Amino acid sequence: MGELHRTPLFDLHVALGAKMVPFAGYDMPVQYGLGVMKEHLHTRTAAGLFDVSHMGQVILHGDTYEDVAKAFERLVPMDVLGLPEGRQRYGLFTNDAGGIDDDLMFANSGDHLFVVVNAACKEADIDRMKAALEPEISVEVVTDRALIALQGPQAATALARIAPSVADMKFMDVATVDMMGTEAWVSRSGYTGEDGYEISIAANHATALCQALLDMDEVEAIGLGARDSLRLEAGLCLYGNDIDATTSPVEAGLIWALQKTRRAGGDREGGFPGATRILGDLAEGVARKRVGLVPSGRAPMRAGTQIFAAPEGGDPIGEVTSGGFGPTFEGPVAMGYVGASYAMADTELYGEVRGKRMPVKVAKMPLVPANFKR
């Protein structure tokens, strides 16, 4: 596996007593003293602080934002050109087969596009952008900044003590804000289903900012374990589990992320990798769909659990891609793919756990209502 990378906050994690684990090539905190259950619940009721510095931060520059946006639209099926300044959007790098090579966030920062990609995919994503965009568009990899997330219903109250203007931001707004004497790039977004912020800040200022937040009664440090259960309750995909290079955005239930201008009949229809399959899926439907799943009883159904239509006999009609216990939901939660004819909410199915088929019901996502700041 090689030597693990460390984020700028590694020493702080150790000082806080974090249990460190390998994740996407980094030594990352999976939990702190509270434990996963309490960290999850604290984020849902107050404010949780996450280190996401392992993710890739990239700046795309061109002569104008229009030039950058048009070039980036060659890689994603999203409306980049129509994204207003000071706003962020969810995106997908698709491949020629119509699958998803990564999901990402991109922001119109005025004279450039700011892109955040997943840690496990960032080298491939950066290579993709350099090969497709340079020299017309410069691809600047940001290596001297940390990325932290503050999530939960009291996140705005906490962060506004340091930077009052963040309280006025709406969901998916982005802004450059002074924080403790240094420039922070802030978005009102996150990966928990809660209100909150993601903050890019110079690496040598990150620990001081985090410590200032942790000194507030509302804020606790939160690890990867709770991050996963929070995003699962929120119905948010984990790349490599719930979406991958073979998954169509339509199968994944990500149609909302494909703006009309890039669809059939739109002003800039197609022109992205895999457009033939993806636009075909939109027009004709798909054979399988991503759904929420609620197992009966208390036993979780983990990734890889096969799903059947009947308690006995027959071939699998689907599979769990993410599963665990939902502390806020107060029971096991999962998501996965099932045949399209079985994807309607409240459909009764069966998951095979240790050789025994257990009832599981299709459920609408998110399983815990979102609390974004609209």
C-alpha positions in Angstrom: 0.0 0.0 0.0 3.0 2.3 0.5 3.4 5.1 3.0 0.2 6.8 4.0 -0.2 10.6 3.4 -1.1 12.9 6.2 -3.4 15.9 6.1 -2.3 19.2 7.6 -4.5 18.3 10.6 -2.9 15.0 11.4 -1.2 16.2 14.6 -4.5 17.7 15.8 -6.3 14.3 15.3 -3.7 12.5 17.3 -3.9 15.1 20.1 -7.7 14.7 20.2 -7.2 10.9 20.6 -8.5 9.9 17.2 -8.4 6.3 16.1 -6.6 6.5 12.8 -7.1 4.2 9.8 -5.9 4.1 6.2 -8.4 5.7 3.8 -7.8 6.6 0.1 -4.0 6.6 0.7 -4.3 8.8 3.8 -4.0 8.3 7.5 -7.5 9.5 8.6 -9.6 9.6 11.8 -12.4 7.0 11.8 -13.6 8.2 15.2 -12.7 10.1 18.4 -13.5 9.6 22.0 -17.3 10.1 21.6 -17.5 7.1 19.3 -19.3 6.8 16.0 -22.9 6.7 17.4 -22.5 9.9 19.5 -20.5 11.7 16.8 -23.3 11.0 14.3 -26.1 12.2 16.7 -24.0 15.3 17.7 -23.8 16.3 14.0 -27.5 15.9 13.6 -28.3 18.1 16.7 -25.4 20.5 17.0 -22.3 20.8 14.8 -19.6 18.4 13.7 -16.1 19.2 12.4 -14.7 16.9 9.7 -11.2 16.9 8.1 -11.7 16.3 4.3 -8.3 17.6 3.3 -7.6 14.3 1.5 -9.9 15.4 -1.3 -8.5 17.0 -4.4 -8.7 20.8 -4.9 -8.2 22.2 -8.4 -8.4 25.6 -10.0 -9.2 25.9 -13.7 -8.1 29.2 -15.3 -8.7 30.6 -18.8 -9.0 33.9 -20.5 -12.6 34.2 -19.3 -15.0 32.1 -17.2 -16.9 31.4 -20.4 -13.9 29.8 -21.9 -13.3 27.6 -18.8 -17.0 26.6 -18.6 -17.3 25.6 -22.2 -14.1 23.5 -22.0 -15.2 21.9 -18.7 -18.6 21.0 -20.3 -16.7 18.6 -22.6 -16.0 16.5 -19.5 -19.3 16.7 -17.5 -23.0 16.5 -18.4 -23.8 19.6 -16.4 -24.6 23.2 -17.2 -21.3 24.9 -16.2 -21.7 27.9 -18.5 -25.0 28.9 -16.9 -23.8 28.6 -13.3 -24.0 32.1 -11.7 -20.9 33.6 -10.1 -20.8 32.7 -6.4 -22.6 29.4 -6.8 -21.6 25.8 -6.7 -23.0 22.7 -8.4 -22.7 18.9 -8.1 -21.1 17.2 -11.1 -20.0 13.9 -12.7 -17.0 12.9 -14.8 -18.6 10.4 -17.2 -16.7 7.9 -19.5 -17.3 6.9 -23.1 -19.4 4.0 -22.0 -21.8 6.3 -20.1 -20.5 5.3 -16.6 -19.4 7.6 -13.8 -15.6 7.9 -13.3 -16.1 10.2 -10.3 -18.5 12.7 -8.7 -17.3 16.2 -7.8 -18.3 19.7 -6.9 -17.5 22.8 -9.0 -17.9 26.5 -8.2 -18.0 29.6 -10.3 -15.5 31.8 -8.4 -15.6 34.7 -10.9 -12.4 34.5 -12.9 -11.9 30.7 -12.4 -13.6 27.4 -11.7 -12.9 25.7 -8.4 -13.3 21.9 -8.5 -13.2 19.5 -5.6 -12.8 15.7 -6.4 -12.8 12.5 -4.4 -9.5 11.5 -2.8 -9.4 8.0 -4.3 -9.9 9.3 -7.8 -8.0 12.6 -7.6 -4.9 11.6 -9.5 -6.9 10.2 -12.4 -9.2 13.2 -12.3 -6.3 15.6 -12.5 -4.8 13.7 -15.4 -8.1 13.7 -17.1 -8.4 17.5 -16.8 -4.9 18.2 -17.9 -5.2 15.9 -20.9 -8.6 17.4 -22.0 -8.2 21.0 -21.1 -4.5 22.1 -21.3 -3.0 24.3 -22.7 -6.3 26.2 -23.5 -7.2 26.0 -19.8 -4.6 25.9 -17.0 -5.1 23.1 -14.4 -3.7 24.2 -11.1 -3.6 21.6 -8.4 -3.9 23.1 -4.9 -1.5 21.5 -2.5 -1.1 24.1 0.2 -4.6 24.2 1.6 -6.6 22.1 4.0 -10.3 21.4 3.5 -12.6 21.1 6.5 -16.4 20.7 6.8 -18.6 22.0 9.6 -22.0 20.3 9.5 -25.1 20.4 11.5 -28.0 22.7 12.6 -25.7 24.8 14.7 -22.9 25.1 12.2 -23.9 28.6 11.0 -24.1 29.9 14.6 -20.6 28.5 15.3 -18.9 29.7 12.2 -20.5 33.1 12.2 -18.7 33.9 15.5 -15.5 33.8 13.4 -16.9 35.1 10.1 -20.3 36.8 10.5 -21.0 37.0 6.8 -21.4 33.2 6.4 -24.8 33.4 8.1 -26.2 35.1 5.0 -25.1 32.4 2.6 -27.6 30.0 1.1 -27.3 26.3 0.2 -24.6 26.0 -2.6 -23.4 29.6 -2.3 -19.7 30.1 -2.4 -17.7 33.1 -1.1 -14.2 34.2 -0.2 -14.2 35.1 3.5 -11.6 36.4 6.0 -11.2 33.9 8.8 -8.8 34.7 11.6 -6.7 36.9 9.4 -6.5 34.6 6.4 -8.5 34.0 3.2 -10.9 31.1 3.3 -12.9 29.7 0.3 -16.3 28.8 1.8 -19.2 26.9 0.3 -22.5 26.3 2.1 -22.7 22.6 1.4 -21.7 19.2 2.7 -22.1 15.5 2.7 -24.4 14.8 5.7 -27.8 16.1 4.7 -27.4 18.8 7.3 -26.9 22.5 6.9 -23.2 23.4 7.0 -20.1 24.6 5.3 -17.0 23.3 3.5 -13.9 25.6 4.1 -10.7 25.6 2.1 -8.0 27.4 4.1 -4.2 27.7 4.0 -2.7 24.6 5.6 -0.7 26.6 8.1 -3.9 28.2 9.4 -6.0 25.1 9.5 -5.2 23.9 13.0 -5.9 27.3 14.6 -9.3 27.5 12.8 -10.3 24.0 13.9 -9.2 24.6 17.4 -11.2 27.8 17.6 -14.2 25.9 16.4 -13.7 23.0 18.8 -13.4 25.4 21.7 -17.1 26.2 21.1 -19.7 24.2 23.0 -21.6 23.2 19.8 -18.7 21.7 18.0 -17.2 18.2 18.2 -14.6 16.5 16.0 -16.2 13.8 13.8 -14.5 10.9 12.0 -15.1 8.9 8.9 -17.4 6.4 10.6 -20.1 8.9 11.4 -19.5 10.6 8.0 -20.5 7.4 6.4 -23.6 6.8 8.4 -24.7 10.4 8.0 -24.4 10.3 4.2 -26.2 7.0 4.1 -29.2 8.3 6.0 -29.1 11.3 3.6 -29.2 9.0 0.5 -25.9 10.4 -0.8 -23.7 8.2 -3.0 -20.2 7.0 -2.0 -18.0 6.7 -5.1 -16.8 3.1 -5.6 -19.8 1.7 -3.7 -23.0 3.2 -5.0 -21.7 4.6 -8.2 -18.7 3.5 -10.4 -17.4 3.4 -13.9 -20.2 1.1 -15.0 -23.1 3.0 -13.5 -25.2 5.3 -15.6 -26.3 8.6 -13.9 -29.9 7.6 -14.7 -29.6 4.2 -13.0 -28.1 6.0 -10.0 -31.1 8.3 -9.7 -28.9 11.4 -10.4 -31.2 12.7 -13.2 -31.7 15.9 -11.1 -28.0 16.7 -11.7 -28.3 16.7 -15.5 -29.5 20.1 -16.4 -32.0 20.5 -19.3 -29.6 22.5 -21.4 -27.3 19.4 -21.8 -30.2 16.9 -22.5 -31.9 16.1 -25.7 -33.4 19.3 -27.2 -31.3 21.5 -24.9 -29.2 24.4 -26.2 -26.0 22.4 -25.6 -27.2 18.9 -26.0 -24.7 16.1 -25.5 -21.0 16.8 -26.2 -19.8 15.0 -23.0 -18.4 11.5 -22.7 -21.0 8.7 -22.8 -23.8 11.1 -24.1 -25.2 8.4 -26.4 -25.9 6.0 -23.5 -26.9 8.6 -21.0 -29.3 10.5 -23.2 -30.7 7.1 -24.4 -31.3 6.1 -20.8 -33.1 9.3 -20.2 -35.4 8.7 -23.2 -35.9 4.9 -22.9 -35.5 4.2 -19.1 -33.1 1.7 -17.4 -33.3 -1.9 -16.3 -32.1 -1.2 -12.7 -32.4 1.7 -10.3 -30.7 2.9 -7.1 -33.2 2.7 -4.2 -33.2 3.2 -0.4 -33.7 0.0 1.5 -34.9 -0.6 5.1 -34.3 -4.1 6.5 -36.7 -5.5 9.0 -35.4 -6.2 12.5 -32.1 -4.8 13.8 -29.5 -6.5 11.7 -27.8 -4.4 9.0 -27.5 -5.5 5.4 -24.0 -4.7 4.3 -22.6 -4.0 0.8 -22.7 -7.1 -1.3 -25.9 -8.5 0.2 -28.0 -10.0 -2.6 -31.6 -9.0 -3.0 -34.4 -11.4 -4.0 -38.0 -10.9 -4.9 -39.2 -13.9 -2.9 -38.4 -15.6 0.4 -37.3 -18.7 -1.5 -36.1 -19.6 -4.9 -35.3 -17.4 -7.9 -32.3 -15.4 -9.0 -31.1 -12.2 -7.3 -32.9 -9.1 -8.6 -30.5 -6.6 -7.0 -27.7 -6.0 -4.5 -26.9 -3.7 -1.6 -24.1 -1.2 -2.3 -24.0 0.5 1.1 -25.5 -0.5 4.4 -25.2 -0.1 8.2 -27.0 1.2 11.2 -28.6 4.6 11.1 -28.4 6.3 14.5 -31.0 9.0 13.7 -33.2 6.6 11.8 -32.9 4.2 14.8 -32.5 1.1 12.7 -30.6 -0.5 9.9 -30.5 1.5 6.6 -29.1 0.6 3.2 -29.1 1.5 -0.5 -28.5 -0.5 -3.5 -29.8 -1.4 -7.0 -32.8 -3.5 -7.9 -34.6 -4.2 -11.2 -36.7 -1.3 -12.2 -39.9 -3.2 -11.8 -39.1 -3.6 -8.1 -38.0 0.0 -7.4 -41.3 1.4 -6.2 -41.4 2.6 -2.6 -42.8 0.1 -0.1 -42.0 -2.9 -2.3 -41.3 -5.9 -0.1 -38.1 -7.8 -1.0 -35.6 -10.1 0.7 -31.9 -9.8 1.5 -29.8 -12.9 2.0 -27.8 -12.5 5.2 -25.6 -15.5 6.2 -27.6 -17.8 4.0 -31.0 -16.7 5.3 -33.4 -14.4 3.5 -34.6 -11.5 5.6 -37.4 -9.0 4.6 -36.3 -5.6 3.4 -38.5 -2.8 2.1 -37.8 -0.3 -0.7 -37.9 3.2 0.7 -37.7 6.8 -0.7 -34.5 8.6 -0.1 -33.4 10.4 1.9 -34.2 8.2 4.9 -33.7 11.2 7.2 -35.0 14.5 5.8 -32.4 17.0 4.6 -31.9 20.2 6.5 -30.2 22.4 3.9 -30.3 26.2 4.2 -32.5 27.2 1.2 
